[in-house]
Amino acid sequence: MSRRRRRKLPAEPVEVTINELSHDGRGVGRHEDKVILVHGSLPGERVMARITGGRKDQDEGRAEEVLEASADRVEPRCPWFGYCGGCVLQHMDHRAQLKFKASRLEENLTRIGRVEPARWLEPVVGHPWSYRRRARLSARWVRGKGRVLVGFRELDGRFVADIESCSILHPAFADRLMSLSGLLGRLSVAGAVPQIETAAGDGMAAIILRHLEPLTDEDRNQLVNWSVETGIAVYLQPKGPDTVHRLSPERFELTYEIPAFGLELGFQPQHFIQVNQEVNLALISRAIELLEPGPDDRVLDLFCGLGNFTLPLACRAGQVTAVEGEEALVQAGRDNANRNSITNTNFLTADLAEPDLDLPWIRKGFERVLIDPPRSGAAEVLPLVHASGASRLVYVSCNPETLARDAGRLVHEFGFRLAAAGVADMFPHTAHVESIALFERQQ
């Protein structure tokens, strides 16, 4: 049986006219009657692109020279843009990024859900730099460079990008990649640390070190000394997520405030929180403005996490039932309610992938529902939403495709109307689209 020959790529760059952006932020053009996706290009541009790979019906490449630039092109802030995969849109004006994300949401709602909102909401935006307060960084000992590389993956995802700083990371970590590299390089397990998670609250920050081999006493001393010098807490993760524990300092807590509601929430560095605090605060206010909870309303908050939307809702509503599948987050939500002396919430653990319509709390009925599901969407809980009897639903989404799918069902199957929708710029300079939608039950 003959082995298929690997295709020989062109030695020289090819000229490509870019017509649009793909869902992941690459320019889309054609070359020799074949679609080509080009990193670092924008609609309306002519570029010289080096073909880096592809398949029978599609090529992939990178822009090496811009022959005719788009009016939306700007100079990337980061010197590693186009090599590091942490950002893909730094070469695009921020306002144009917002238009691109809004167009993606609109296209998905139309094509997948066959729905259109009665009105479009203004984008929820914040400052586009130094926003990422939680990140998962890759780490790898590279013998040829003589050190541990710490950062995001390269564009093709195969290797860790060799970068010295990052313009989108929270200030506690933006200029500390080389410090982390040196720290890992001094450990006996330097080759057995695949990742570092970073997390920052209001004024405090922490890392979680994932290590595949046991640490020595000297390793622990190195980590403690680094923690003392930087003021950043160090947590260790020897195995699964449930093994995360704090090494240094002895007493430490991450918190963030929601000033509009007079709240402070505590969280652990491994907990899910919205990455962009400024956008998160604006998104909370937008969600409650759309939901319009009153003092007599019962509100259901599905995929509640540690109470990010629950507790602000409790400041406006009569009663909030908050449901989450992860017990650790549910307990964090209860702790946050106690921290803020909030007594009108009920945090519950339930498997929202297989919800039971006969659960006692759903039979009570609700006037309002808020859902903030994972990327897979909320398909399984839509019958629950319908059964709740709620007249208004706010859906916060991190995936426009699953939002569009669920919107189609809510409108065409469950009798809601899509009253409003818009994007939230949770991840500037990336192709990630966060969005929010308001559904109203038809009379």
Secondary structure as GFF3:
##gff-version 3
##sequence-region A 1 443
A	DSSP	beta_strand	14	21	.	.	.	ID=ss1
A	DSSP	beta_strand	27	30	.	.	.	ID=ss2
A	DSSP	beta_strand	35	39	.	.	.	ID=ss3
A	DSSP	beta_strand	46	55	.	.	.	ID=ss4
A	DSSP	beta_strand	58	68	.	.	.	ID=ss5
A	DSSP	alpha_helix	94	108	.	.	.	ID=ss6
A	DSSP	pi_helix	109	113	.	.	.	ID=ss7
A	DSSP	beta_strand	119	120	.	.	.	ID=ss8
A	DSSP	beta_strand	134	142	.	.	.	ID=ss9
A	DSSP	beta_strand	147	151	.	.	.	ID=ss10
A	DSSP	alpha_helix	171	174	.	.	.	ID=ss11
A	DSSP	alpha_helix	177	185	.	.	.	ID=ss12
A	DSSP	three_ten_helix	190	192	.	.	.	ID=ss13
A	DSSP	beta_strand	195	200	.	.	.	ID=ss14
A	DSSP	beta_strand	205	210	.	.	.	ID=ss15
A	DSSP	alpha_helix	217	230	.	.	.	ID=ss16
A	DSSP	beta_strand	233	237	.	.	.	ID=ss17
A	DSSP	three_ten_helix	241	243	.	.	.	ID=ss18
A	DSSP	beta_strand	245	248	.	.	.	ID=ss19
A	DSSP	beta_strand	254	258	.	.	.	ID=ss20
A	DSSP	three_ten_helix	259	261	.	.	.	ID=ss21
A	DSSP	beta_strand	263	267	.	.	.	ID=ss22
A	DSSP	alpha_helix	277	291	.	.	.	ID=ss23
A	DSSP	beta_strand	298	302	.	.	.	ID=ss24
A	DSSP	alpha_helix	310	314	.	.	.	ID=ss25
A	DSSP	beta_strand	319	324	.	.	.	ID=ss26
A	DSSP	alpha_helix	327	339	.	.	.	ID=ss27
A	DSSP	beta_strand	345	349	.	.	.	ID=ss28
A	DSSP	alpha_helix	360	363	.	.	.	ID=ss29
A	DSSP	beta_strand	368	371	.	.	.	ID=ss30
A	DSSP	three_ten_helix	379	381	.	.	.	ID=ss31
A	DSSP	alpha_helix	382	388	.	.	.	ID=ss32
A	DSSP	beta_strand	392	397	.	.	.	ID=ss33
A	DSSP	alpha_helix	400	412	.	.	.	ID=ss34
A	DSSP	beta_strand	416	424	.	.	.	ID=ss35
A	DSSP	beta_strand	434	441	.	.	.	ID=ss36
###
